[in-house]
């Protein structure tokens, strides 16, 4: 009888060992991976929540800045927008004493609620005139961005420079007032 009892214990121990091995190899790794993935996702969500909280705290200042930027955008009327930019270029050129020989405005595709006006300008003048022109372009309140600028000497001593500059301006899209 002892022998049968002993055999039952060995079978029970073997089943327990096999169950433990199965648990260790087949059940625990997927559970551990799932827990780790959930922990990482929780950390990501907490970070997103923190970012969102910061944005909500700054909402008023962000909206104020956005309203200021959209108010400075050029008008939706393309002719009026072009006229505004070209008049500004004439003013900068006159103030800096730079001779502008070519202005080529070109409308780019609309991006969201804004349209982009690309302007290519070719000019010539003394180095200080070129510098003053570029400074005026950068400092103007119009929504402008210099995309590229190329300087080339026009004489042997560098007293006369050629400027090829491309900049873009933002205008309200069609239907925006």
C-alpha positions as CSV (number, residue, x, y, z in Angstrom):
1,X,0.0,0.0,0.0
2,X,2.8,2.3,0.8
3,X,4.1,1.5,-2.6
4,X,0.9,2.8,-4.3
5,X,0.9,5.9,-2.1
6,X,4.5,6.6,-3.0
7,X,3.7,6.2,-6.7
8,X,0.8,8.7,-6.4
9,X,3.2,11.2,-4.7
10,X,5.7,10.8,-7.5
11,X,3.0,11.2,-10.1
12,X,1.7,14.3,-8.3
13,X,5.2,15.7,-8.0
14,X,5.9,15.0,-11.7
15,X,2.6,16.7,-12.6
16,X,3.5,19.7,-10.4
17,X,6.9,19.9,-12.0
18,X,5.5,19.7,-15.5
19,X,2.8,22.3,-14.6
20,X,5.5,24.6,-13.1
21,X,7.6,24.2,-16.2
22,X,4.6,24.8,-18.5
23,X,3.7,27.9,-16.4
24,X,7.3,29.1,-16.5
25,X,7.8,28.6,-20.3
26,X,4.3,29.2,-21.8
27,X,2.3,31.3,-19.5
28,X,4.6,33.7,-17.6
29,X,6.6,35.1,-20.6
30,X,3.5,36.4,-22.5
31,X,2.0,37.8,-19.3
32,X,5.3,39.5,-18.4
33,X,5.6,40.9,-21.9
34,X,2.0,42.1,-21.7
35,X,2.6,43.7,-18.4
36,X,5.7,45.4,-19.7
37,X,3.9,46.7,-22.8
38,X,1.1,48.0,-20.6
39,X,3.6,49.7,-18.3
40,X,5.3,51.4,-21.3
41,X,1.9,52.4,-22.8
42,X,0.9,53.9,-19.4
43,X,4.1,55.8,-19.3
44,X,3.5,57.1,-22.9
45,X,-0.1,58.1,-22.0
46,X,1.1,59.9,-18.8
47,X,3.6,61.8,-20.9
48,X,0.9,62.8,-23.4
49,X,-1.4,63.8,-20.5
50,X,1.4,66.0,-19.1
51,X,1.9,67.6,-22.5
52,X,-1.8,68.2,-22.8
53,X,-2.0,69.7,-19.4
54,X,0.9,72.1,-20.2
55,X,-0.9,73.0,-23.4
56,X,-4.2,73.6,-21.6
57,X,-2.4,75.8,-19.1
58,X,-0.8,77.8,-21.9
59,X,-4.0,77.9,-24.0
60,X,-4.7,81.6,-23.5
61,X,-1.2,82.7,-24.5
62,X,-1.1,80.3,-27.5
63,X,-4.5,81.5,-28.7
64,X,-3.4,85.1,-28.3
65,X,-0.2,84.4,-30.3
66,X,-2.2,82.6,-33.0
67,X,-4.7,85.5,-33.3
68,X,-1.8,87.9,-33.6
69,X,-0.2,85.9,-36.3
70,X,-3.4,85.4,-38.3
71,X,-4.2,89.1,-38.0
72,X,-0.8,90.0,-39.5
73,X,-1.4,87.6,-42.5
74,X,-1.8,89.2,-45.8
75,X,-5.4,89.6,-47.1
76,X,-7.1,86.7,-48.9
77,X,-7.4,88.8,-52.1
78,X,-4.3,87.8,-54.0
79,X,-3.9,91.0,-55.9
80,X,-4.1,93.0,-52.7
81,X,-1.6,90.6,-51.0
82,X,0.8,90.9,-53.9
83,X,0.5,94.7,-53.9
84,X,1.2,94.8,-50.1
85,X,4.4,92.7,-50.5
86,X,5.6,94.5,-53.6
87,X,5.1,97.9,-52.0
88,X,7.0,96.8,-49.0
89,X,9.9,95.6,-51.3
90,X,9.9,99.0,-53.0
91,X,10.0,100.8,-49.6
92,X,12.9,98.6,-48.3
93,X,14.8,99.2,-51.6
94,X,14.3,102.9,-51.4
95,X,15.3,103.1,-47.7
96,X,18.4,100.9,-48.3
97,X,19.3,102.5,-51.6
98,X,19.3,99.1,-53.3
99,X,18.5,98.9,-57.0
100,X,15.9,96.1,-57.6
101,X,16.0,94.9,-61.2
102,X,13.5,92.1,-61.0
103,X,10.6,91.0,-58.9
104,X,8.7,87.8,-59.6
105,X,5.8,86.9,-57.4
106,X,4.3,83.4,-57.7
107,X,1.5,81.8,-55.7
108,X,2.2,78.4,-54.2
109,X,-0.5,75.9,-53.3
110,X,-2.7,76.7,-50.3
111,X,-1.6,75.1,-47.1
112,X,-4.5,74.8,-44.7
113,X,-6.1,78.2,-44.1
114,X,-3.1,80.0,-45.6
115,X,-1.8,80.5,-49.1
116,X,1.9,81.1,-49.8
117,X,3.2,83.8,-52.1
118,X,6.8,83.2,-53.2
119,X,8.8,86.3,-54.3
120,X,12.1,86.2,-56.2
121,X,14.0,89.4,-56.2
122,X,17.2,90.3,-58.0
123,X,19.0,93.5,-56.9
124,X,22.3,95.2,-57.0
125,X,24.0,97.7,-54.6
126,X,26.7,98.4,-52.1
127,X,27.2,95.9,-49.3
128,X,25.6,98.1,-46.7
129,X,22.6,98.6,-49.0
130,X,22.2,94.8,-49.4
131,X,22.6,94.4,-45.6
132,X,20.0,97.1,-44.9
133,X,17.6,95.6,-47.4
134,X,17.9,92.1,-45.9
135,X,17.5,93.5,-42.4
136,X,14.4,95.4,-43.4
137,X,12.9,92.2,-45.0
138,X,13.6,90.2,-41.8
139,X,12.3,92.8,-39.4
140,X,9.1,93.7,-41.2
141,X,5.8,92.9,-39.4
142,X,4.5,91.1,-42.5
143,X,4.5,87.3,-42.3
144,X,7.6,86.8,-44.4
145,X,10.3,84.1,-44.4
146,X,13.6,84.2,-46.3
147,X,14.0,80.9,-48.1
148,X,17.3,81.6,-49.8
149,X,19.7,84.5,-50.4
150,X,22.7,84.5,-52.8
151,X,25.3,87.3,-52.9
152,X,27.6,87.7,-55.9
153,X,30.3,90.3,-56.5
154,X,29.6,92.7,-59.4
155,X,33.1,94.2,-59.4
156,X,36.7,93.3,-58.7
157,X,36.8,94.9,-55.3
158,X,33.5,93.8,-53.8
159,X,32.1,97.3,-53.6
160,X,29.1,96.3,-55.6
161,X,27.1,93.1,-54.8
162,X,24.3,91.3,-56.6
163,X,21.5,89.9,-54.5
164,X,19.2,87.1,-55.5
165,X,16.7,86.5,-52.7
166,X,13.7,84.3,-52.4
167,X,11.1,84.8,-49.7
168,X,7.6,83.6,-49.0
169,X,4.7,85.4,-47.5
170,X,1.6,84.0,-45.9
171,X,-1.9,85.2,-46.9
172,X,-5.2,84.1,-45.7
173,X,-6.7,81.4,-47.9
174,X,-9.7,81.8,-50.1
175,X,-12.8,82.4,-48.0
176,X,-10.8,83.6,-44.9
177,X,-11.4,87.1,-43.8
